[in-house]
Amino acid sequence: MISKTYSEQIYAGVLGKIIGVYMGRPVEGWSYENIVNEFGKIENYVAEHNGFPLIVPDDDISGTFVFYRALEDNGYPKDVTADQIGQTWLNYIIEDKTILWWGGLARSTEHSAYLRLKQGVKPPYSGSFEYNGQSIAEAIGSQIFIDTWAMSNPGNPERAAKMAREAAIVSHAGIAVEAAVYLAAIEALAFDIKDVDELLRSARKYVQGEYGKKLLKLVDDVVEQCSRASDWRQVRDWIQENHGYHLYPGNCPMVPNHLAVIMALKMAGDDFQESISIATSAGWDTDCNAGNVGCLNGIRLGLDAINHGVDLRGPVADRMLVVSSDGGSCISDAVQESRKIIKAASALAGEAAELPENRFAFEYRGSTQGFMLHPEPIHVQAATEVKNAWEEKGEAGLQITYKNLGRGAKASASVATFVDPAPKAKAGTSYFEVYASPSIYSGQTVHMTVKCFEVENPDLKLFIDYYDQNDRISTIEGDTIRLEPGLNEIAWKVPDTTGRSIYRLGIRLNSDHMLNGSVVIKSLDWKGSPELFHMGKANELTPGISPFVTRTQWLSAFMTSVKHYGPDYLATISLSHPEENGVMTIGTTDWDDYSIETKLQFVHGNCAGVVARSKGHRRYYAAVFRDNKAEIIKRFDRDVISLAATAFPTTDDMTHEVKLEVKGNRLTMFIDGEQKVACTDDTFANGAAGFMVDEGAIVAEGLTVKGV
């Protein structure tokens, strides 16, 4: 079984990727001289030193863990095509917002490729010299996104290389494609081969043509330099002299960065920390190089190598942001992303993946899945540590240890379910903004299993932190639950926040007398559509709102590809889009059977309505008004398919109560409380809810999502 043989290596690869990115990210864009002058050598995280949070959105992470969804979204084809991957780009990327560096046509490689795809240009032309120029097509990007293609094919370098090639030609050409293929083959081989020289040799046969020969000559040259050098900086100086940025056109060429990756692998030996330290300290594209090196050495060397030396895992706590139009999946962690890769790898191998059913199961050694000590005042916080229970208890789970728990002190741990707004970028360092929807909503039910080892145990309360009407964080606690020795099964319905975003889900331990000890969270989950999630009018969500308020905290919970949008002070939300397919969604891919309802003013446009079961912004159902019809449509990549329709006069400024109910394969559209259109379709089983508009504008008053 893939999941048994390679599971921990995949997790170590994911963990190595994000650790490398977080180490390299704060100095991305810095010159080598500035890095040396400021730090000498970077051997740990420097984000705080540079005024940034450690966990930030990054294209290396988002692109890597989004683009390979072409496998899942197309039924895990072994022969996935560049065109399918290109459509996945269009589905999950929101123009000028998510995943990419939006530097402009013929300036940013991925932005250029996105624009070509949007124009209908298919791969390989979308990434070609012909359309984008050689300097753009041979930039680094194809390499930084390949890790998931390799991890989806553990021990199968041939298929990993083939998939990496299809992925690379969406946006790149020439030597950039061959470098991506070469690194993907190395990573797939690393599941079974540990020797770096053998990996470099064995992967050679997967590169092709004149650009492949050119790449291998460069690899041979840098390997020879590594064999001669006594210090990695000597190799770095050779790369700079012979292949520095000044010798290549474009702003981020592939060649020096690929050579930096090979240098870090060769010169660090089997020292994980040293490898990402070299990749970061050498300069050039630091987060990309350290991310690739970290993933490869995570696979090759495993968790023990990551755990050796300074604590690189504790500060990260598995946390990662996967920013795409699938906003409810943004708040993620290395365990959840590893499961998705294992599921893909198993499907490609013709096997069923054996995976935990619960969102949080903490199944890997040292995993905490984003849970950390809750930010309580130090004199109040009685929890001393949040860690995986394997080491101390000999079983998986999240261990919360408390000391001097009693009246006036509480032990609290929590996990993020939404994000803070992005801080402003420090001059000289790039920054990607955070776009997300919450991962949990009012009306959902949290199920948790807690194991207690002590004879006498504390009480437990679940709680949420949420953004209140003043955009400040407020807390709602659940009822007190008495914990007994052994297993405790707990269910808690998430309370109503009147449509405002839930920021954290927490676990709080209390006692009326002094206790020391620990509890272990064996599993924690919430699934399915909310029983009832309701957003009222804008003046209820933000009291005193005026026409001049254009952004609010509650509005940031929506993922929107609509060009112009904002709170409407007389209703709730206004949307205006000058092109086809402007979409705004909220929710997660866990939402399955539900109805979405709103009072919709069709101001003017070609087509507009409400959306259900959206996974991305080009795959969804919608109940719409268009061409004097009330209609249920299905958007599937390029295609807009009418599933059912009835005559209905469509006039400017008309206002109607509109509801779309999705239950199993049955889709039903209601207008002003009456059923108007119904049909069946099996394409989409779950996904987020929201609005869509083609070349026009709508105003929505209220939004209600109700599980059915």
C-alpha positions in Angstrom: 0.0 0.0 0.0 1.3 3.5 -1.0 -0.1 4.9 2.3 1.8 2.5 4.4 5.1 2.4 2.5 5.6 6.0 1.7 3.2 7.9 4.0 5.7 9.3 6.4 8.1 10.2 3.6 5.4 12.2 1.9 4.6 14.0 5.1 8.3 14.7 5.6 8.5 16.1 2.0 5.6 18.4 2.6 7.0 19.5 5.9 10.5 20.0 4.4 8.9 22.1 1.6 7.2 24.6 3.9 10.1 24.7 6.3 12.4 25.6 3.4 10.1 28.2 2.1 9.6 29.8 5.5 13.3 30.0 6.0 14.1 31.5 2.6 11.1 33.8 2.3 12.1 36.7 4.5 15.3 37.3 2.4 13.8 36.7 -1.1 14.9 39.6 -3.3 18.0 40.3 -1.1 21.4 40.4 -2.6 23.9 37.9 -1.5 26.0 40.7 0.0 23.1 42.0 2.1 22.4 38.5 3.4 26.1 38.1 4.4 26.2 41.5 6.0 23.0 41.1 7.9 23.2 37.4 9.0 26.4 35.9 7.8 24.7 32.5 7.4 21.0 31.9 7.9 20.5 28.7 10.0 17.1 29.4 11.4 14.0 31.5 10.8 14.6 35.2 10.4 11.0 36.4 9.6 10.5 38.1 13.0 13.9 39.9 12.6 12.6 41.3 9.3 9.3 42.3 10.7 7.1 39.6 9.2 5.0 36.7 10.6 6.5 33.3 10.0 3.5 31.8 8.3 2.8 33.7 5.2 1.2 33.0 1.8 3.7 32.2 -0.9 3.5 31.2 -4.5 5.9 28.3 -3.9 3.4 26.7 -1.5 0.1 27.7 -3.1 1.1 26.8 -6.6 2.7 23.5 -5.6 -0.4 22.4 -3.6 -3.0 23.7 -6.0 -1.9 22.9 -9.6 -1.6 19.2 -9.0 -5.3 19.1 -8.1 -5.7 18.5 -11.8 -5.3 14.9 -10.8 -8.1 14.9 -8.2 -10.4 17.1 -10.3 -10.1 14.9 -13.3 -10.4 11.5 -11.7 -6.7 10.8 -11.2 -5.7 10.2 -14.8 -2.3 8.6 -15.2 -1.9 10.5 -18.5 -3.0 13.9 -17.1 -2.5 16.6 -19.9 -1.1 20.0 -19.9 -4.5 21.3 -21.1 -6.2 19.8 -17.9 -3.5 21.4 -15.8 -4.0 24.7 -17.6 -7.7 24.5 -16.9 -6.9 23.9 -13.2 -4.9 27.1 -13.3 -7.9 29.0 -14.6 -10.2 27.4 -12.0 -8.2 28.1 -8.9 -6.3 31.3 -9.8 -8.1 34.6 -9.2 -6.6 37.2 -11.5 -4.4 39.8 -9.9 -4.9 38.1 -6.4 -4.1 34.5 -5.8 -1.0 32.2 -6.2 1.1 34.1 -8.7 3.4 37.1 -8.8 1.2 39.5 -10.8 4.1 41.4 -12.4 2.5 41.8 -15.8 2.7 40.4 -19.4 6.2 39.7 -20.6 7.5 40.5 -17.1 6.1 37.8 -14.8 6.3 34.3 -16.4 3.2 32.9 -14.7 1.2 36.0 -15.2 2.0 35.9 -18.9 1.0 32.2 -19.1 -2.2 32.9 -17.2 -3.2 35.6 -19.7 -2.5 33.3 -22.6 -4.6 30.6 -21.0 -7.4 33.2 -20.4 -7.2 34.2 -24.1 -7.7 30.6 -25.1 -4.1 29.7 -25.9 -3.5 26.1 -25.0 -0.3 24.6 -23.7 2.5 24.3 -24.8 1.9 27.6 -26.6 0.7 29.3 -23.3 4.3 29.0 -22.0 6.2 29.1 -25.2 9.1 31.3 -26.6 6.7 32.3 -29.4 4.1 33.8 -27.2 6.1 35.0 -24.2 9.8 35.3 -25.2 12.7 33.1 -24.2 13.8 35.0 -21.1 10.3 34.7 -19.7 9.8 31.1 -20.6 13.1 30.0 -19.1 12.5 31.5 -15.6 12.4 29.5 -12.4 8.7 28.9 -11.9 8.3 25.5 -13.5 10.8 24.0 -11.0 9.2 25.5 -7.9 5.8 23.8 -8.4 6.9 20.2 -9.2 7.2 18.7 -5.7 3.6 17.4 -5.6 3.9 15.7 -9.0 6.9 13.8 -7.7 5.2 13.0 -4.3 2.1 11.7 -6.1 4.4 9.2 -7.9 6.7 7.9 -5.1 9.2 5.5 -6.5 7.9 6.0 -10.1 10.3 8.6 -11.7 9.0 7.9 -15.2 5.5 9.0 -14.5 6.6 11.8 -12.2 8.8 13.2 -15.0 6.0 12.8 -17.5 3.5 14.7 -15.3 6.1 17.3 -14.4 6.7 17.9 -18.1 3.0 18.4 -18.8 2.8 20.8 -15.8 5.9 22.7 -16.9 4.8 23.5 -20.4 1.7 25.3 -19.2 4.0 28.2 -18.3 7.5 27.5 -19.4 9.7 26.2 -22.2 13.3 25.3 -23.0 15.7 24.5 -20.2 13.2 25.5 -17.6 11.0 22.5 -18.5 14.0 20.1 -18.5 15.1 21.4 -15.0 11.6 20.8 -13.6 11.5 17.3 -15.1 15.0 16.5 -13.8 14.1 17.6 -10.2 10.8 15.8 -10.3 12.5 12.5 -11.3 15.1 13.0 -8.5 12.4 13.5 -5.9 10.4 10.4 -7.0 13.6 8.4 -6.9 14.5 9.7 -3.5 11.7 7.6 -1.9 13.9 4.6 -2.5 17.4 5.9 -3.2 19.3 8.0 -0.5 22.7 8.6 -2.2 22.7 12.0 -3.9 25.2 11.1 -6.6 23.1 8.0 -7.5 20.0 10.2 -7.6 21.7 12.7 -9.9 22.8 9.9 -12.2 19.5 7.9 -12.3 17.4 10.9 -13.1 19.4 11.9 -16.2 17.5 9.7 -18.6 14.3 11.6 -18.1 15.4 14.9 -19.7 15.2 15.3 -23.4 16.6 17.1 -26.5 19.1 19.9 -26.8 17.9 21.7 -23.7 18.2 18.5 -21.7 21.8 18.1 -22.9 22.5 21.7 -22.0 21.0 21.1 -18.5 23.0 18.0 -17.8 26.2 19.7 -18.9 25.5 22.5 -16.3 24.7 19.8 -13.6 28.0 18.1 -14.4 29.9 21.3 -14.1 28.5 22.3 -10.8 28.9 18.7 -9.4 32.6 18.9 -10.4 32.9 22.2 -8.6 31.3 20.7 -5.5 33.8 17.8 -5.6 36.7 20.3 -5.6 35.5 22.8 -3.1 36.1 22.7 0.7 33.2 25.1 1.4 29.9 25.8 -0.3 30.7 29.5 -0.7 33.4 28.6 -3.2 30.8 26.8 -5.4 28.5 29.8 -4.9 31.2 32.1 -6.2 31.7 29.9 -9.2 28.0 29.9 -10.0 27.9 33.7 -9.7 30.9 34.2 -12.0 29.8 31.8 -14.6 26.0 31.7 -14.4 24.9 34.6 -12.3 21.8 36.6 -13.0 23.8 39.2 -14.9 24.6 36.6 -17.6 20.9 35.7 -18.3 18.1 37.9 -19.5 14.9 38.1 -17.3 14.5 38.8 -13.6 14.6 35.2 -12.2 16.4 32.8 -14.6 16.2 29.1 -14.0 19.9 28.2 -14.5 21.6 29.8 -11.4 18.7 28.7 -9.2 18.8 25.1 -10.4 22.6 25.1 -9.8 22.1 26.5 -6.3 19.7 23.5 -5.6 22.3 21.0 -6.8 25.0 22.8 -4.8 22.9 22.7 -1.6 22.2 19.0 -2.0 25.9 18.1 -2.7 27.6 20.3 -0.1 25.2 19.6 2.8 25.5 15.8 2.7 22.8 14.3 4.9 22.3 17.3 7.0 18.8 18.6 6.4 19.2 21.9 8.3 22.5 22.6 6.5 20.9 22.0 3.1 18.2 24.6 3.4 20.6 26.9 5.2 22.9 26.8 2.2 20.0 27.3 -0.3 18.8 30.3 1.7 22.2 31.9 2.5 23.4 31.7 -1.1 20.8 34.3 -2.3 19.1 34.3 -5.7 15.5 32.9 -5.3 15.9 31.9 -1.7 12.4 30.6 -0.8 12.1 28.7 -4.1 15.5 27.0 -3.8 15.2 26.2 0.0 11.6 24.9 -0.6 12.8 22.5 -3.3 15.8 21.4 -1.3 13.7 21.0 1.8 11.1 18.8 0.1 13.7 16.6 -1.6 15.7 16.1 1.6 12.5 15.6 3.6 11.6 12.7 1.3 15.2 11.4 1.1 16.2 11.7 4.8 12.9 11.6 6.6 11.5 13.1 9.8 14.5 12.1 11.9 16.7 14.4 9.8 14.3 17.3 10.1 14.1 16.7 13.9 17.9 16.7 14.2 19.4 20.0 15.3 17.5 23.2 16.0 13.7 23.0 16.3 12.5 23.8 12.9 9.1 22.1 13.4 7.8 23.7 16.6 7.5 27.3 15.3 5.8 26.1 12.1 3.5 23.6 13.8 2.6 22.1 10.4 0.8 25.4 9.4 0.5 26.4 5.8 -1.7 28.7 3.7 -2.8 27.3 0.3 -4.3 30.4 -1.3 -6.7 29.9 -4.3 -10.3 30.4 -5.3 -11.1 27.5 -3.0 -11.0 29.8 0.0 -12.2 27.3 2.6 -9.1 25.1 2.0 -6.7 28.0 2.5 -6.1 27.4 6.2 -4.4 24.0 6.0 -1.6 22.0 7.5 1.1 19.6 6.4 -0.9 16.6 7.5 -4.0 17.5 5.5 -2.0 18.2 2.4 -0.1 15.0 2.8 -3.3 13.0 2.9 -4.4 14.6 -0.4 -1.1 13.5 -2.0 -1.3 10.0 -0.5 -4.9 9.8 -2.0 -3.5 10.8 -5.4 -0.6 8.4 -5.2 -2.8 5.6 -4.2 -5.3 6.2 -6.9 -2.5 6.3 -9.5 -1.3 3.0 -8.2 -4.8 1.5 -8.4 -5.1 1.3 -4.6 -7.5 2.6 -2.0 -5.8 5.0 0.4 -6.0 4.1 4.1 -6.4 7.5 5.7 -8.0 8.9 8.9 -11.6 10.0 8.6 -11.2 13.0 10.9 -9.7 16.4 9.9 -7.4 16.3 13.0 -6.0 12.9 13.9 -2.3 13.9 14.4 -1.1 10.6 12.9 2.5 11.5 12.2 5.3 11.7 14.7 5.5 15.2 16.0 2.5 16.5 14.1 0.3 19.1 15.7 -1.7 20.3 12.7 -1.6 23.9 13.5 -2.7 23.6 17.2 -0.7 25.9 19.5 -1.0 27.4 22.9 -3.8 30.0 22.8 -2.6 33.6 23.2 -3.7 34.0 26.8 -2.0 36.4 29.3 1.0 34.6 30.7 -0.3 34.6 34.3 -3.6 33.0 33.2 -2.3 30.4 30.8 -1.8 27.1 32.7 -1.0 25.0 29.5 2.7 24.5 29.3 3.0 22.6 26.1 1.1 21.4 23.0 2.8 18.4 21.3 2.1 15.1 19.6 1.4 12.3 22.1 3.6 9.7 20.4 6.8 10.4 22.3 5.3 10.4 25.8 2.1 8.3 25.5 3.1 6.0 22.7 0.0 6.8 20.6 -1.1 9.5 18.1 -3.0 12.5 19.4 -2.5 16.1 20.5 -1.2 16.2 24.1 -2.1 19.4 26.1 0.0 19.5 29.2 -1.0 21.7 32.1 0.6 22.8 35.3 -0.9 24.6 38.3 -4.3 24.6 36.7 -6.9 26.0 39.1 -9.1 29.0 40.0 -7.8 32.0 38.1 -5.8 29.9 35.6 -6.9 28.0 32.5 -5.2 25.8 30.0 -6.1 26.8 26.4 -5.0 25.6 23.0 -6.4 26.6 19.7 -6.2 26.3 15.9 -6.6 29.0 13.3 -9.8 28.8 11.1 -9.4 32.1 9.4 -6.6 34.6 8.8 -5.5 38.0 9.8 -5.3 40.7 7.1 -1.9 40.7 5.4 0.6 43.2 6.9 2.1 45.7 4.5 5.3 44.5 2.8 8.6 45.7 4.0 10.5 47.6 1.3 12.7 45.2 -0.7 10.8 42.1 0.1 7.9 40.6 -1.9 4.7 39.7 -0.2 1.6 37.8 -1.3 -1.7 38.9 0.3 -3.9 36.5 2.2 -7.2 35.6 0.7 -9.3 33.0 2.4 -12.7 31.9 3.6 -13.1 30.5 7.1 -12.8 26.7 7.5 -15.6 26.5 10.1 -19.1 28.2 10.3 -22.0 28.7 12.6 -24.4 25.8 12.5 -21.7 23.1 12.0 -21.1 20.5 14.7 -17.7 19.8 16.1 -17.0 16.2 17.1 -14.0 15.4 19.4 -12.6 12.5 21.2 -10.5 13.2 24.3 -8.5 10.6 26.2 -7.7 11.2 29.8 -4.9 9.3 31.7 -5.3 10.9 35.1 -7.6 9.6 37.9 -8.8 13.2 38.4 -9.2 15.4 35.3 -10.1 19.0 34.5 -13.4 20.2 32.9 -13.3 21.1 29.3 -15.0 23.8 27.2 -14.8 24.3 23.4 -14.8 27.9 22.3 -14.5 30.1 19.2 -12.9 33.4 18.7 -14.7 35.5 16.0 -14.7 39.0 14.6 -17.5 40.9 16.2 -19.5 43.9 14.7 -16.6 46.2 15.7 -14.1 43.9 13.9 -12.6 43.0 17.3 -12.0 39.4 18.4 -14.7 38.2 20.8 -15.1 34.8 22.3 -18.1 32.4 22.7 -17.6 29.4 25.0 -19.6 26.2 25.1 -21.0 24.4 28.1 -18.7 22.8 30.7 -17.9 19.1 30.1 -16.7 16.9 32.8 -13.8 14.7 31.6 -13.6 11.2 32.9 -10.7 8.7 32.8 -10.4 7.0 29.4 -12.2 8.2 26.2 -14.6 11.1 26.2 -16.8 11.7 23.1 -17.9 15.3 22.7 -20.2 17.1 20.3 -20.7 20.8 20.1 -22.8 22.9 17.7 -20.9 26.0 16.7 -22.9 29.0 18.0 -24.3 31.7 15.8 -22.0 34.6 15.1 -24.6 36.4 12.9 -22.5 35.9 9.8 -19.2 37.0 11.1 -16.0 35.1 10.5 -14.7 32.6 13.1 -11.0 33.1 13.6 -10.1 30.3 15.9 -11.5 27.1 17.4 -10.2 26.4 20.9 -10.0 23.9 23.7 -10.0 25.2 27.3 -9.4 23.2 30.4 -10.6 24.5 33.8 -10.5 23.2 37.4 -11.8 24.6 40.7 -8.7 23.2 42.5 -5.1 22.7 41.7 -4.3 20.0 39.0 -1.2 19.0 37.0 -1.3 16.6 34.1 -2.3 16.3 30.5 -5.1 15.3 28.2 -4.8 13.9 24.6 -7.1 15.0 21.8 -7.4 11.8 19.8 -9.5 13.3 17.0 -11.4 16.4 16.1 -13.6 17.1 13.1 -16.5 19.0 11.6 -18.1 17.9 8.3 -20.9 18.8 6.0 -23.1 21.8 5.4 -23.9 24.2 8.3 -27.3 23.6 9.8 -27.9 27.3 9.4 -25.4 30.1 8.4 -27.0 33.5 7.9 -25.6 36.9 7.0 -28.1 39.8 7.4 -28.1 43.2 5.9 -24.9 45.2 5.9 -26.1 47.6 8.6 -26.7 44.6 10.8 -23.2 43.3 10.2 -21.6 46.7 10.5 -23.8 49.1 12.4 -23.8 52.6 11.1 -22.3 51.6 7.7 -22.3 54.3 5.1 -22.1 54.4 1.3 -18.5 55.3 1.6 -17.4 52.0 3.3 -16.0 49.8 0.6 -14.4 47.0 2.6 -15.4 45.2 5.9 -14.0 42.3 7.8 -17.0 40.1 7.1 -16.7 40.8 3.4 -13.1 39.5 3.5 -14.5 36.0 4.2 -15.6 35.8 0.5 -13.3 34.6 -2.3 -14.1 36.8 -5.2 -13.1 37.0 -8.9 -15.7 39.8 -9.4 -13.9 42.9 -10.6 -15.8 45.4 -8.5 -17.6 44.5 -5.3 -18.3 45.9 -1.8 -20.8 46.1 1.0 -24.1 47.7 0.0 -25.3 49.9 2.8 -29.0 49.4 1.9 -28.7 45.7 1.2 -25.7 43.4 1.9 -23.3 43.0 -1.1 -23.0 44.6 -4.5 -21.2 42.9 -7.4 -20.2 44.3 -10.8 -18.2 42.4 -13.4 -17.3 43.6 -16.9 -16.5 40.2 -18.3 -18.0 36.7 -18.2 -17.9 34.6 -15.0 -17.5 36.9 -12.1 -17.8 34.6 -9.1 -17.9 35.3 -5.3 -18.0 32.3 -2.9 -17.9 31.5 0.8 -17.7 28.1 2.4 -15.7 24.9 2.0 -15.6 21.8 -0.1 -17.2 19.9 2.9 -20.5 21.6 2.1 -22.6 19.0 0.4 -26.5 19.1 0.7 -27.8 22.6 1.3 -29.8 25.5 0.0 -28.5 29.0 -0.7 -31.0 31.8 -0.5 -30.9 35.6 -1.0 -32.9 38.6 -2.2 -31.4 39.4 -5.5 -31.7 42.6 -7.5 -30.8 42.0 -11.1 -29.5 45.5 -11.9 -28.3 44.8 -15.4 -26.3 42.1 -17.2 -26.2 39.1 -19.4 -26.5 36.4 -16.6 -26.5 36.5 -12.8 -27.6 34.4 -9.9 -26.5 32.2 -7.0 -23.9 29.5 -7.0 -23.7 26.1 -5.2 -21.1 23.4 -4.9 -18.3 25.5 -6.2 -14.8 24.0 -6.2 -12.9 26.8 -7.7 -14.5 29.5 -9.8 -14.9 27.6 -13.0 -16.6 24.5 -11.6 -20.0 24.9 -10.0 -23.8 24.9 -10.3 -25.8 28.1 -10.5 -29.4 29.2 -10.5 -29.5 32.2 -12.8 -31.5 34.7 -14.8 -30.5 35.1 -18.5 -32.2 35.6 -21.8 -35.6 35.9 -20.3 -35.2 32.5 -18.6 -34.8 31.2 -15.1 -32.2 28.5 -15.5 -30.0 26.0 -13.7 -26.5 25.9 -15.3 -23.4 23.9 -14.8 -20.0 25.6 -15.3 -17.3 23.0 -16.1 -14.0 24.6 -17.1 -14.6 26.2 -20.5 -18.2 24.9 -20.9 -21.4 26.5 -19.6 -24.1 23.8 -19.8 -27.8 24.5 -19.4 -29.3 21.7 -17.2 -32.9 23.0 -17.1 -34.8 26.3 -17.8 -38.2 27.9 -17.9 -39.4 31.2 -19.4 -39.1 34.1 -17.0 -39.0 37.8 -18.0 -35.6 39.3 -17.2 -35.8 43.1 -16.7 -33.3 45.6 -15.3 -33.6 46.3 -11.6 -36.0 43.4 -11.0 -35.8 42.0 -7.4 -36.7 38.5 -6.4 -36.1 36.0 -3.6 -33.9 33.3 -5.2 -33.0 29.9 -3.7 -31.0 27.1 -5.1 -31.3 23.7 -3.3 -28.8 20.9 -3.9 -29.6 17.6 -2.4 -27.9 14.5 -3.7 -28.1 14.8 -7.5 -31.2 16.9 -7.5 -31.0 20.6 -8.1 -34.0 22.9 -7.6 -34.4 26.6 -8.2 -37.1 28.6 -6.3 -38.2 32.2 -7.1 -40.2 34.1 -4.5 -40.8 30.8 -2.7 -42.1 28.9 -5.7 -40.3 26.0 -7.4 -39.5 27.1 -11.0 -36.8 24.8 -12.3 -35.5 21.4 -11.3 -33.1 18.8 -12.7 -30.6 16.1 -11.8 -26.9 16.0 -12.3 -24.1 14.0 -10.7 -21.0 16.1 -11.6 -20.4 18.0 -8.3 -21.1 16.5 -4.9 -20.0 19.4 -2.7 -18.5 22.8 -2.6 -18.9 26.5 -1.6 -21.9 28.8 -2.1 -22.2 32.3 -3.4 -23.0 34.5 -6.4 -22.1 34.9 -10.1 -22.5 37.7 -12.7 -21.7 38.0 -16.4 -21.1 41.5 -17.8 -23.3 43.4 -15.4 -24.2 44.1 -11.8 -26.3 42.6 -9.0 -27.1 43.6 -5.4 -27.8 40.9 -2.8 -29.7 41.4 0.4 -28.9 38.8 3.0 -27.4 35.3 2.5 -28.6 32.1 4.1 -27.1 28.7 3.7 -29.1 25.9 5.3 -28.2 22.2 5.4 -30.9 20.0 3.9 
